[in-house]
Amino acid sequence: MKLYTKTANEIDELKGKKQQLLIEKAGQEDDKIRIREMEGFLKKCSYTTRSLNPR
């Protein structure tokens, strides 16, 4: 009976770790999407630079 309890506890712990990793991965994927959106926006923007010290 002790072995069963120990194994069940380990399974529960691993399930918790897996859930946490899935949450972290989802957050990372959201960050990647946001970065790609920002890159696309910046590529669309046209801008010119001006010298602050005109000659």
C-alpha positions in Angstrom: 0.0 0.0 0.0 2.9 2.4 0.7 4.4 1.9 -2.7 1.0 2.7 -4.3 0.7 5.9 -2.3 4.2 7.0 -3.1 3.7 6.3 -6.8 0.3 8.2 -6.7 2.0 11.2 -5.0 4.8 11.2 -7.6 2.2 11.1 -10.4 0.3 14.0 -8.9 3.5 16.0 -8.5 4.5 15.3 -12.1 1.0 16.4 -13.3 1.4 19.7 -11.5 4.8 20.3 -13.0 3.5 19.4 -16.5 0.6 21.9 -16.0 3.1 24.6 -14.9 5.3 24.0 -18.0 2.3 24.2 -20.3 1.3 27.5 -18.8 4.9 28.8 -19.2 5.0 27.6 -22.8 1.7 29.3 -23.6 3.1 32.5 -22.2 6.2 32.2 -24.3 4.1 31.5 -27.4 2.1 34.7 -26.7 5.3 36.6 -26.3 6.6 35.3 -29.7 3.4 36.3 -31.4 3.5 39.8 -29.9 7.1 40.2 -31.1 6.2 39.1 -34.6 3.4 41.6 -34.6 5.7 44.4 -33.5 8.3 43.4 -36.1 5.6 43.6 -38.8 4.4 47.0 -37.6 7.9 48.4 -37.6 8.6 47.1 -41.1 5.4 48.8 -42.3 6.4 52.1 -40.7 8.4 54.4 -43.0 10.5 57.0 -41.3 13.4 59.2 -41.9 16.1 60.3 -39.5 17.1 63.8 -39.1 20.3 65.1 -37.9 20.1 67.2 -34.7 23.1 69.2 -35.8 22.4 70.4 -39.4 25.5 71.5 -41.3 
